[in-house]
Protein backbone atom coordinates (compact mmCIF):
# COMPACT_ATOMS: atom_id res chain seq x y z
CA UNK A 1 0.00 0.00 0.00
CA UNK A 2 2.82 2.40 0.95
CA UNK A 3 4.58 1.55 -2.33
CA UNK A 4 1.41 2.38 -4.28
CA UNK A 5 1.06 5.73 -2.48
CA UNK A 6 4.71 6.57 -3.14
CA UNK A 7 4.30 5.81 -6.84
CA UNK A 8 1.17 7.97 -6.95
CA UNK A 9 2.97 10.88 -5.29
CA UNK A 10 5.91 10.48 -7.69
CA UNK A 11 3.52 10.49 -10.64
CA UNK A 12 1.86 13.68 -9.38
CA UNK A 13 5.25 15.37 -8.92
CA UNK A 14 6.28 14.44 -12.46
CA UNK A 15 3.01 15.72 -13.91
CA UNK A 16 3.27 19.01 -12.00
CA UNK A 17 6.89 19.44 -13.07
CA UNK A 18 6.02 18.80 -16.70
CA UNK A 19 3.09 21.18 -16.42
CA UNK A 20 5.33 23.94 -15.12
CA UNK A 21 7.79 23.41 -17.95
CA UNK A 22 5.09 23.44 -20.57
CA UNK A 23 3.52 26.57 -19.13
CA UNK A 24 6.93 28.25 -19.42
CA UNK A 25 6.74 27.92 -23.20
CA UNK A 26 5.25 30.92 -24.91
CA UNK A 27 3.38 31.22 -28.18
CA UNK A 28 3.67 33.78 -30.95
CA UNK A 29 2.53 33.97 -34.55
CA UNK A 30 4.63 34.68 -37.60
CA UNK A 31 3.77 37.14 -40.36
CA UNK A 32 1.55 34.48 -41.93
CA UNK A 33 -0.32 34.09 -38.61
CA UNK A 34 1.07 30.60 -38.05
CA UNK A 35 1.64 29.43 -34.47
CA UNK A 36 5.16 29.20 -33.04
CA UNK A 37 5.96 27.52 -29.70
CA UNK A 38 9.00 29.03 -27.97
CA UNK A 39 10.40 26.43 -25.58
CA UNK A 40 14.08 27.36 -25.70
CA UNK A 41 16.24 27.57 -22.54
CA UNK A 42 13.57 25.95 -20.34
CA UNK A 43 15.44 22.95 -18.93
CA UNK A 44 13.50 20.29 -20.84
CA UNK A 45 15.12 16.85 -20.71
CA UNK A 46 12.66 15.39 -23.21
CA UNK A 47 10.27 16.66 -25.86
CA UNK A 48 7.11 18.14 -24.25
CA UNK A 49 4.03 16.19 -25.32
CA UNK A 50 1.20 18.54 -24.33
CA UNK A 51 1.81 21.67 -26.34
CA UNK A 52 -0.88 22.97 -28.67
CA UNK A 53 -1.34 20.51 -31.50
CA UNK A 54 -1.65 23.11 -34.23
CA UNK A 55 1.88 24.52 -33.88
CA UNK A 56 3.64 25.37 -37.12
CA UNK A 57 7.08 25.72 -35.55
CA UNK A 58 8.62 24.34 -32.35
CA UNK A 59 11.76 26.03 -31.04
CA UNK A 60 13.29 23.69 -28.49
CA UNK A 61 16.86 25.01 -28.56
CA UNK A 62 19.34 25.05 -25.67
CA UNK A 63 17.73 22.43 -23.46
CA UNK A 64 19.49 19.41 -21.87
CA UNK A 65 17.71 16.90 -24.13
CA UNK A 66 20.02 13.95 -24.86
CA UNK A 67 17.66 11.50 -26.57
CA UNK A 68 14.87 11.65 -29.14
CA UNK A 69 12.70 8.63 -28.47
CA UNK A 70 10.20 7.01 -30.83
CA UNK A 71 7.04 9.05 -31.50
CA UNK A 72 8.39 12.15 -29.76
CA UNK A 73 6.48 14.48 -32.09
CA UNK A 74 3.35 12.54 -33.08
CA UNK A 75 1.10 15.13 -31.41
CA UNK A 76 2.37 17.83 -33.76
CA UNK A 77 1.51 16.50 -37.20
CA UNK A 78 0.94 20.01 -38.62
CA UNK A 79 4.43 21.19 -37.74
CA UNK A 80 6.65 22.42 -40.58
CA UNK A 81 9.69 23.73 -38.67
CA UNK A 82 11.54 22.00 -35.82
CA UNK A 83 14.52 23.69 -34.15
CA UNK A 84 16.60 21.49 -31.81
CA UNK A 85 19.81 23.50 -31.91
CA UNK A 86 22.19 23.41 -28.93
CA UNK A 87 20.86 20.46 -26.95
CA UNK A 88 22.88 17.42 -25.83
CA UNK A 89 21.28 15.04 -28.31
CA UNK A 90 23.41 11.95 -28.90
CA UNK A 91 20.74 9.28 -29.49
CA UNK A 92 17.93 9.39 -32.05
CA UNK A 93 15.57 6.42 -32.25
CA UNK A 94 14.42 5.16 -35.62
CA UNK A 95 10.85 6.48 -35.32
CA UNK A 96 11.68 9.69 -33.45
CA UNK A 97 10.26 11.81 -36.28
CA UNK A 98 7.14 9.71 -36.86
CA UNK A 99 4.11 11.82 -37.77
CA UNK A 100 6.09 14.76 -39.16
CA UNK A 101 5.06 14.25 -42.78
CA UNK A 102 4.68 18.01 -43.32
CA UNK A 103 8.00 19.02 -41.78
CA UNK A 104 10.10 21.18 -44.10
CA UNK A 105 12.90 22.46 -41.85
CA UNK A 106 14.85 20.41 -39.28
CA UNK A 107 17.78 21.87 -37.34
CA UNK A 108 19.71 19.51 -35.06
CA UNK A 109 23.00 21.39 -35.27
CA UNK A 110 25.31 21.95 -32.27
CA UNK A 111 24.51 18.67 -30.56
CA UNK A 112 26.50 15.49 -29.82
CA UNK A 113 25.25 13.38 -32.73
CA UNK A 114 27.52 10.83 -34.37
CA UNK A 115 25.92 10.81 -37.80
CA UNK A 116 27.35 7.37 -38.62
CA UNK A 117 25.26 5.77 -35.84
CA UNK A 118 21.90 7.30 -36.78
CA UNK A 119 19.43 4.50 -37.70
CA UNK A 120 19.06 4.08 -41.47
CA UNK A 121 15.34 4.80 -41.55
CA UNK A 122 15.30 7.74 -39.17
CA UNK A 123 14.43 10.30 -41.87
CA UNK A 124 11.92 8.20 -43.81
CA UNK A 125 8.93 9.97 -42.22
CA UNK A 126 10.20 13.37 -43.38
CA UNK A 127 8.91 13.08 -46.93
CA UNK A 128 8.67 16.87 -47.42
CA UNK A 129 11.88 17.95 -45.71
CA UNK A 130 13.63 20.71 -47.67
CA UNK A 131 16.21 22.00 -45.16
CA UNK A 132 18.39 19.90 -42.85
CA UNK A 133 21.11 21.33 -40.60
CA UNK A 134 23.06 18.58 -38.87
CA UNK A 135 26.33 20.50 -38.59
CA UNK A 136 28.64 21.11 -35.62
CA UNK A 137 28.08 17.69 -34.13
CA UNK A 138 30.43 14.95 -32.91
CA UNK A 139 33.81 14.54 -34.59
CA UNK A 140 35.21 11.07 -35.40
CA UNK A 141 37.84 9.74 -33.02
CA UNK A 142 40.22 8.62 -35.76
CA UNK A 143 40.85 11.30 -38.38
CA UNK A 144 43.38 9.25 -40.34
CA UNK A 145 40.90 6.82 -41.88
CA UNK A 146 38.13 7.45 -44.45
CA UNK A 147 34.97 8.97 -43.02
CA UNK A 148 32.02 7.18 -44.60
CA UNK A 149 29.07 9.53 -44.65
CA UNK A 150 25.84 7.54 -44.06
CA UNK A 151 24.44 7.74 -47.58
CA UNK A 152 21.67 5.21 -46.96
CA UNK A 153 20.40 7.30 -44.05
CA UNK A 154 20.25 10.47 -46.15
CA UNK A 155 18.93 8.77 -49.29
CA UNK A 156 15.29 8.91 -48.12
CA UNK A 157 15.36 12.73 -48.18
CA UNK A 158 14.49 12.95 -51.85
CA UNK A 159 13.03 16.47 -51.59
CA UNK A 160 15.93 17.96 -49.66
CA UNK A 161 17.15 21.27 -51.10
CA UNK A 162 19.53 22.60 -48.45
CA UNK A 163 21.96 20.42 -46.47
CA UNK A 164 24.37 21.68 -43.80
CA UNK A 165 26.85 19.23 -42.31
CA UNK A 166 30.45 18.91 -41.13
CA UNK A 167 33.38 18.13 -43.41
CA UNK A 168 35.78 15.56 -42.02
CA UNK A 169 39.13 14.19 -43.16
CA UNK A 170 39.08 11.66 -46.03
CA UNK A 171 35.37 12.16 -46.76
CA UNK A 172 33.53 9.47 -48.72
CA UNK A 173 30.08 10.34 -50.07
CA UNK A 174 28.73 7.10 -51.50
CA UNK A 175 26.02 6.49 -54.10
CA UNK A 176 23.05 7.05 -51.75
CA UNK A 177 23.60 10.79 -52.01
CA UNK A 178 22.61 10.56 -55.68
CA UNK A 179 18.99 10.26 -54.47
CA UNK A 180 19.13 13.91 -53.36
CA UNK A 181 18.40 15.20 -56.84
CA UNK A 182 16.64 18.36 -55.58
CA UNK A 183 19.67 19.48 -53.56
CA UNK A 184 20.58 23.08 -54.38
CA UNK A 185 22.70 24.17 -51.39
CA UNK A 186 25.53 22.17 -49.79
CA UNK A 187 27.04 23.88 -46.78
CA UNK A 188 29.97 22.43 -44.86
CA UNK A 189 29.48 24.61 -41.81
CA UNK A 190 32.42 23.17 -39.90
CA UNK A 191 35.61 22.16 -41.68
CA UNK A 192 38.06 19.75 -40.06
CA UNK A 193 40.45 19.32 -43.00
CA UNK A 194 44.22 19.65 -42.78
CA UNK A 195 47.29 18.73 -44.78
CA UNK A 196 48.47 15.41 -43.35
CA UNK A 197 48.80 11.78 -44.39
CA UNK A 198 48.71 12.84 -48.04
CA UNK A 199 45.19 14.19 -47.72
CA UNK A 200 43.47 16.04 -50.56
CA UNK A 201 39.98 16.59 -51.91
CA UNK A 202 39.85 14.48 -55.06
CA UNK A 203 38.09 15.11 -58.36
CA UNK A 204 35.73 12.28 -57.38
CA UNK A 205 34.88 13.58 -53.88
CA UNK A 206 31.53 15.12 -54.86
CA UNK A 207 30.65 12.89 -57.81
CA UNK A 208 27.50 11.48 -56.16
CA UNK A 209 25.88 14.83 -55.43
CA UNK A 210 23.31 16.43 -57.71
CA UNK A 211 24.84 18.10 -60.79
CA UNK A 212 22.19 20.80 -60.36
CA UNK A 213 23.74 22.09 -57.13
CA UNK A 214 23.71 25.90 -57.10
CA UNK A 215 25.57 26.87 -53.91
CA UNK A 216 28.65 25.29 -52.30
CA UNK A 217 30.15 26.50 -49.03
CA UNK A 218 33.49 25.14 -47.77
CA UNK A 219 34.50 27.92 -45.42
CA UNK A 220 36.49 28.18 -42.22
CA UNK A 221 39.09 25.50 -42.99
CA UNK A 222 41.90 27.04 -40.95
CA UNK A 223 44.50 24.54 -42.16
CA UNK A 224 46.02 24.19 -45.60
CA UNK A 225 44.97 21.19 -47.70
CA UNK A 226 45.24 20.17 -51.34
CA UNK A 227 42.45 20.08 -53.92
CA UNK A 228 42.57 18.39 -57.30
CA UNK A 229 41.80 20.77 -60.15
CA UNK A 230 38.67 18.89 -61.24
CA UNK A 231 37.02 19.05 -57.81
CA UNK A 232 34.05 21.11 -59.04
CA UNK A 233 33.46 19.39 -62.38
CA UNK A 234 30.40 17.63 -60.96
CA UNK A 235 28.69 20.98 -60.30
CA UNK A 236 28.41 22.59 -63.76
CA UNK A 237 25.49 24.82 -62.71
CA UNK A 238 27.06 26.31 -59.60
CA UNK A 239 26.18 29.96 -58.94
CA UNK A 240 27.72 30.54 -55.49
CA UNK A 241 31.15 29.32 -54.40
CA UNK A 242 32.30 30.29 -50.91
CA UNK A 243 35.78 29.23 -49.78
CA UNK A 244 36.19 32.16 -47.41
CA UNK A 245 38.62 31.70 -44.52
CA UNK A 246 39.70 28.32 -45.88
CA UNK A 247 43.47 28.35 -46.26
CA UNK A 248 43.67 26.53 -49.59
CA UNK A 249 45.72 29.32 -51.22
CA UNK A 250 44.59 31.52 -54.08
CA UNK A 251 46.51 29.46 -56.65
CA UNK A 252 44.35 26.39 -56.01
CA UNK A 253 41.12 28.36 -55.74
CA UNK A 254 41.60 30.00 -59.13
CA UNK A 255 42.52 26.71 -60.82
CA UNK A 256 39.36 24.85 -59.77
CA UNK A 257 37.21 27.46 -61.56
CA UNK A 258 37.72 25.94 -65.01
CA UNK A 259 34.20 24.35 -65.20
CA UNK A 260 32.72 27.88 -65.14
CA UNK A 261 34.50 29.42 -68.10
CA UNK A 262 32.15 31.74 -70.00
CA UNK A 263 29.31 31.01 -67.57
CA UNK A 264 27.32 33.22 -65.20
CA UNK A 265 27.87 33.13 -61.44
CA UNK A 266 26.40 35.17 -58.60
CA UNK A 267 29.11 35.01 -55.92
CA UNK A 268 32.71 33.87 -55.66
CA UNK A 269 34.01 34.45 -52.14
CA UNK A 270 37.76 33.92 -51.75
CA UNK A 271 38.15 36.19 -48.72
CA UNK A 272 41.23 35.29 -46.64
CA UNK A 273 41.95 32.24 -48.68
CA UNK A 274 45.67 32.52 -47.97
CA UNK A 275 47.49 32.84 -44.66
CA UNK A 276 51.03 33.59 -43.53
CA UNK A 277 51.25 30.03 -42.23
CA UNK A 278 51.33 28.95 -45.90
CA UNK A 279 54.61 29.91 -47.53
CA UNK A 280 56.38 27.41 -49.74
CA UNK A 281 57.65 27.26 -53.31
CA UNK A 282 54.40 26.05 -54.85
CA UNK A 283 52.20 28.19 -52.59
CA UNK A 284 54.01 31.41 -51.61
CA UNK A 285 52.49 33.76 -49.08
CA UNK A 286 53.04 36.69 -51.45
CA UNK A 287 50.87 36.23 -54.53
CA UNK A 288 51.47 37.98 -57.85
CA UNK A 289 48.43 37.75 -60.10
CA UNK A 290 49.35 36.67 -63.62
CA UNK A 291 47.43 36.29 -66.85
CA UNK A 292 47.74 32.51 -66.47
CA UNK A 293 46.18 32.53 -62.98
CA UNK A 294 43.23 34.59 -64.23
CA UNK A 295 42.52 32.56 -67.36
CA UNK A 296 39.35 30.96 -65.92
CA UNK A 297 38.09 33.68 -63.60
CA UNK A 298 38.37 36.44 -66.19
CA UNK A 299 35.87 34.68 -68.48
CA UNK A 300 33.14 34.31 -65.86
CA UNK A 301 30.24 36.75 -65.78
CA UNK A 302 30.41 37.25 -62.02
CA UNK A 303 28.18 39.61 -60.02
CA UNK A 304 30.07 39.65 -56.69
CA UNK A 305 33.75 38.77 -56.30
CA UNK A 306 35.69 38.88 -53.03
CA UNK A 307 39.49 38.57 -53.22
CA UNK A 308 40.16 40.46 -50.00
CA UNK A 309 43.00 39.42 -47.71
CA UNK A 310 44.19 36.86 -50.26
CA UNK A 311 47.91 37.61 -50.07
CA UNK A 312 48.01 39.60 -53.33
CA UNK A 313 51.07 41.86 -53.54
CA UNK A 314 51.06 42.75 -57.24
CA UNK A 315 49.45 42.01 -60.61
CA UNK A 316 50.75 41.83 -64.13
CA UNK A 317 49.22 43.24 -67.28
CA UNK A 318 46.06 41.53 -68.55
CA UNK A 319 45.45 39.86 -65.21
CA UNK A 320 43.56 41.18 -62.17
CA UNK A 321 41.39 43.69 -64.06
CA UNK A 322 41.20 41.87 -67.39
CA UNK A 323 37.64 40.56 -67.12
CA UNK A 324 36.02 39.52 -70.35
CA UNK A 325 32.66 40.87 -69.18
CA UNK A 326 33.36 43.60 -66.60
CA UNK A 327 29.83 44.91 -66.97
CA UNK A 328 28.61 41.87 -64.99
CA UNK A 329 30.49 42.88 -61.85
CA UNK A 330 28.45 44.73 -59.24
CA UNK A 331 30.76 44.12 -56.27
CA UNK A 332 34.53 43.60 -56.43
CA UNK A 333 36.43 43.54 -53.11
CA UNK A 334 40.24 43.47 -53.09
CA UNK A 335 40.87 45.21 -49.77
CA UNK A 336 43.33 44.02 -47.08
CA UNK A 337 45.89 42.85 -49.62
CA UNK A 338 49.39 44.30 -49.95
CA UNK A 339 49.09 45.92 -53.33
CA UNK A 340 51.80 48.42 -54.28
CA UNK A 341 51.28 52.13 -54.76
CA UNK A 342 49.74 52.78 -58.14
CA UNK A 343 52.12 52.97 -61.05
CA UNK A 344 51.10 54.44 -64.38
CA UNK A 345 50.52 50.93 -65.69
CA UNK A 346 48.38 49.90 -62.71
CA UNK A 347 46.41 53.11 -62.95
CA UNK A 348 45.70 52.54 -66.63
CA UNK A 349 44.46 48.98 -65.98
CA UNK A 350 42.06 50.15 -63.28
CA UNK A 351 40.73 53.03 -65.39
CA UNK A 352 40.22 50.73 -68.36
CA UNK A 353 38.33 48.25 -66.16
CA UNK A 354 35.91 50.92 -64.93
CA UNK A 355 35.42 52.34 -68.40
CA UNK A 356 34.41 48.92 -69.70
CA UNK A 357 31.92 48.50 -66.86
CA UNK A 358 30.09 51.70 -67.84
C-alpha positions in Angstrom: 0.0 0.0 0.0 2.8 2.4 1.0 4.6 1.5 -2.3 1.4 2.4 -4.3 1.1 5.7 -2.5 4.7 6.6 -3.1 4.3 5.8 -6.8 1.2 8.0 -7.0 3.0 10.9 -5.3 5.9 10.5 -7.7 3.5 10.5 -10.6 1.9 13.7 -9.4 5.2 15.4 -8.9 6.3 14.4 -12.5 3.0 15.7 -13.9 3.3 19.0 -12.0 6.9 19.4 -13.1 6.0 18.8 -16.7 3.1 21.2 -16.4 5.3 23.9 -15.1 7.8 23.4 -17.9 5.1 23.4 -20.6 3.5 26.6 -19.1 6.9 28.2 -19.4 6.7 27.9 -23.2 5.2 30.9 -24.9 3.4 31.2 -28.2 3.7 33.8 -31.0 2.5 34.0 -34.5 4.6 34.7 -37.6 3.8 37.1 -40.4 1.6 34.5 -41.9 -0.3 34.1 -38.6 1.1 30.6 -38.0 1.6 29.4 -34.5 5.2 29.2 -33.0 6.0 27.5 -29.7 9.0 29.0 -28.0 10.4 26.4 -25.6 14.1 27.4 -25.7 16.2 27.6 -22.5 13.6 26.0 -20.3 15.4 23.0 -18.9 13.5 20.3 -20.8 15.1 16.9 -20.7 12.7 15.4 -23.2 10.3 16.7 -25.9 7.1 18.1 -24.2 4.0 16.2 -25.3 1.2 18.5 -24.3 1.8 21.7 -26.3 -0.9 23.0 -28.7 -1.3 20.5 -31.5 -1.6 23.1 -34.2 1.9 24.5 -33.9 3.6 25.4 -37.1 7.1 25.7 -35.5 8.6 24.3 -32.4 11.8 26.0 -31.0 13.3 23.7 -28.5 16.9 25.0 -28.6 19.3 25.1 -25.7 17.7 22.4 -23.5 19.5 19.4 -21.9 17.7 16.9 -24.1 20.0 14.0 -24.9 17.7 11.5 -26.6 14.9 11.7 -29.1 12.7 8.6 -28.5 10.2 7.0 -30.8 7.0 9.0 -31.5 8.4 12.2 -29.8 6.5 14.5 -32.1 3.3 12.5 -33.1 1.1 15.1 -31.4 2.4 17.8 -33.8 1.5 16.5 -37.2 0.9 20.0 -38.6 4.4 21.2 -37.7 6.6 22.4 -40.6 9.7 23.7 -38.7 11.5 22.0 -35.8 14.5 23.7 -34.2 16.6 21.5 -31.8 19.8 23.5 -31.9 22.2 23.4 -28.9 20.9 20.5 -26.9 22.9 17.4 -25.8 21.3 15.0 -28.3 23.4 12.0 -28.9 20.7 9.3 -29.5 17.9 9.4 -32.1 15.6 6.4 -32.2 14.4 5.2 -35.6 10.9 6.5 -35.3 11.7 9.7 -33.5 10.3 11.8 -36.3 7.1 9.7 -36.9 4.1 11.8 -37.8 6.1 14.8 -39.2 5.1 14.3 -42.8 4.7 18.0 -43.3 8.0 19.0 -41.8 10.1 21.2 -44.1 12.9 22.5 -41.9 14.9 20.4 -39.3 17.8 21.9 -37.3 19.7 19.5 -35.1 23.0 21.4 -35.3 25.3 22.0 -32.3 24.5 18.7 -30.6 26.5 15.5 -29.8 25.2 13.4 -32.7 27.5 10.8 -34.4 25.9 10.8 -37.8 27.3 7.4 -38.6 25.3 5.8 -35.8 21.9 7.3 -36.8 19.4 4.5 -37.7 19.1 4.1 -41.5 15.3 4.8 -41.5 15.3 7.7 -39.2 14.4 10.3 -41.9 11.9 8.2 -43.8 8.9 10.0 -42.2 10.2 13.4 -43.4 8.9 13.1 -46.9 8.7 16.9 -47.4 11.9 17.9 -45.7 13.6 20.7 -47.7 16.2 22.0 -45.2 18.4 19.9 -42.8 21.1 21.3 -40.6 23.1 18.6 -38.9 26.3 20.5 -38.6 28.6 21.1 -35.6 28.1 17.7 -34.1 30.4 14.9 -32.9 33.8 14.5 -34.6 35.2 11.1 -35.4 37.8 9.7 -33.0 40.2 8.6 -35.8 40.8 11.3 -38.4 43.4 9.2 -40.3 40.9 6.8 -41.9 38.1 7.4 -44.5 35.0 9.0 -43.0 32.0 7.2 -44.6 29.1 9.5 -44.7 25.8 7.5 -44.1 24.4 7.7 -47.6 21.7 5.2 -47.0 20.4 7.3 -44.0 20.3 10.5 -46.1 18.9 8.8 -49.3 15.3 8.9 -48.1 15.4 12.7 -48.2 14.5 13.0 -51.9 13.0 16.5 -51.6 15.9 18.0 -49.7 17.1 21.3 -51.1 19.5 22.6 -48.4 22.0 20.4 -46.5 24.4 21.7 -43.8 26.8 19.2 -42.3 30.5 18.9 -41.1 33.4 18.1 -43.4 35.8 15.6 -42.0 39.1 14.2 -43.2 39.1 11.7 -46.0 35.4 12.2 -46.8 33.5 9.5 -48.7 30.1 10.3 -50.1 28.7 7.1 -51.5 26.0 6.5 -54.1 23.1 7.0 -51.8 23.6 10.8 -52.0 22.6 10.6 -55.7 19.0 10.3 -54.5 19.1 13.9 -53.4 18.4 15.2 -56.8 16.6 18.4 -55.6 19.7 19.5 -53.6 20.6 23.1 -54.4 22.7 24.2 -51.4 25.5 22.2 -49.8 27.0 23.9 -46.8 30.0 22.4 -44.9 29.5 24.6 -41.8 32.4 23.2 -39.9 35.6 22.2 -41.7 38.1 19.8 -40.1 40.5 19.3 -43.0 44.2 19.7 -42.8 47.3 18.7 -44.8 48.5 15.4 -43.3 48.8 11.8 -44.4 48.7 12.8 -48.0 45.2 14.2 -47.7 43.5 16.0 -50.6 40.0 16.6 -51.9 39.8 14.5 -55.1 38.1 15.1 -58.4 35.7 12.3 -57.4 34.9 13.6 -53.9 31.5 15.1 -54.9 30.6 12.9 -57.8 27.5 11.5 -56.2 25.9 14.8 -55.4 23.3 16.4 -57.7 24.8 18.1 -60.8 22.2 20.8 -60.4 23.7 22.1 -57.1 23.7 25.9 -57.1 25.6 26.9 -53.9 28.7 25.3 -52.3 30.2 26.5 -49.0 33.5 25.1 -47.8 34.5 27.9 -45.4 36.5 28.2 -42.2 39.1 25.5 -43.0 41.9 27.0 -40.9 44.5 24.5 -42.2 46.0 24.2 -45.6 45.0 21.2 -47.7 45.2 20.2 -51.3 42.5 20.1 -53.9 42.6 18.4 -57.3 41.8 20.8 -60.1 38.7 18.9 -61.2 37.0 19.0 -57.8 34.0 21.1 -59.0 33.5 19.4 -62.4 30.4 17.6 -61.0 28.7 21.0 -60.3 28.4 22.6 -63.8 25.5 24.8 -62.7 27.1 26.3 -59.6 26.2 30.0 -58.9 27.7 30.5 -55.5 31.2 29.3 -54.4 32.3 30.3 -50.9 35.8 29.2 -49.8 36.2 32.2 -47.4 38.6 31.7 -44.5 39.7 28.3 -45.9 43.5 28.4 -46.3 43.7 26.5 -49.6 45.7 29.3 -51.2 44.6 31.5 -54.1 46.5 29.5 -56.7 44.3 26.4 -56.0 41.1 28.4 -55.7 41.6 30.0 -59.1 42.5 26.7 -60.8 39.4 24.9 -59.8 37.2 27.5 -61.6 37.7 25.9 -65.0 34.2 24.4 -65.2 32.7 27.9 -65.1 34.5 29.4 -68.1 32.2 31.7 -70.0 29.3 31.0 -67.6 27.3 33.2 -65.2 27.9 33.1 -61.4 26.4 35.2 -58.6 29.1 35.0 -55.9 32.7 33.9 -55.7 34.0 34.4 -52.1 37.8 33.9 -51.7 38.2 36.2 -48.7 41.2 35.3 -46.6 42.0 32.2 -48.7 45.7 32.5 -48.0 47.5 32.8 -44.7 51.0 33.6 -43.5 51.2 30.0 -42.2 51.3 29.0 -45.9 54.6 29.9 -47.5 56.4 27.4 -49.7 57.6 27.3 -53.3 54.4 26.1 -54.8 52.2 28.2 -52.6 54.0 31.4 -51.6 52.5 33.8 -49.1 53.0 36.7 -51.5 50.9 36.2 -54.5 51.5 38.0 -57.8 48.4 37.7 -60.1 49.4 36.7 -63.6 47.4 36.3 -66.9 47.7 32.5 -66.5 46.2 32.5 -63.0 43.2 34.6 -64.2 42.5 32.6 -67.4 39.4 31.0 -65.9 38.1 33.7 -63.6 38.4 36.4 -66.2 35.9 34.7 -68.5 33.1 34.3 -65.9 30.2 36.8 -65.8 30.4 37.3 -62.0 28.2 39.6 -60.0 30.1 39.7 -56.7 33.8 38.8 -56.3 35.7 38.9 -53.0 39.5 38.6 -53.2 40.2 40.5 -50.0 43.0 39.4 -47.7 44.2 36.9 -50.3 47.9 37.6 -50.1 48.0 39.6 -53.3 51.1 41.9 -53.5 51.1 42.8 -57.2 49.4 42.0 -60.6 50.7 41.8 -64.1 49.2 43.2 -67.3 46.1 41.5 -68.5 45.5 39.9 -65.2 43.6 41.2 -62.2 41.4 43.7 -64.1 41.2 41.9 -67.4 37.6 40.6 -67.1 36.0 39.5 -70.4 32.7 40.9 -69.2 33.4 43.6 -66.6 29.8 44.9 -67.0 28.6 41.9 -65.0 30.5 42.9 -61.9 28.4 44.7 -59.2 30.8 44.1 -56.3 34.5 43.6 -56.4 36.4 43.5 -53.1 40.2 43.5 -53.1 40.9 45.2 -49.8 43.3 44.0 -47.1 45.9 42.9 -49.6 49.4 44.3 -49.9 49.1 45.9 -53.3 51.8 48.4 -54.3 51.3 52.1 -54.8 49.7 52.8 -58.1 52.1 53.0 -61.1 51.1 54.4 -64.4 50.5 50.9 -65.7 48.4 49.9 -62.7 46.4 53.1 -62.9 45.7 52.5 -66.6 44.5 49.0 -66.0 42.1 50.1 -63.3 40.7 53.0 -65.4 40.2 50.7 -68.4 38.3 48.3 -66.2 35.9 50.9 -64.9 35.4 52.3 -68.4 34.4 48.9 -69.7 31.9 48.5 -66.9 30.1 51.7 -67.8 
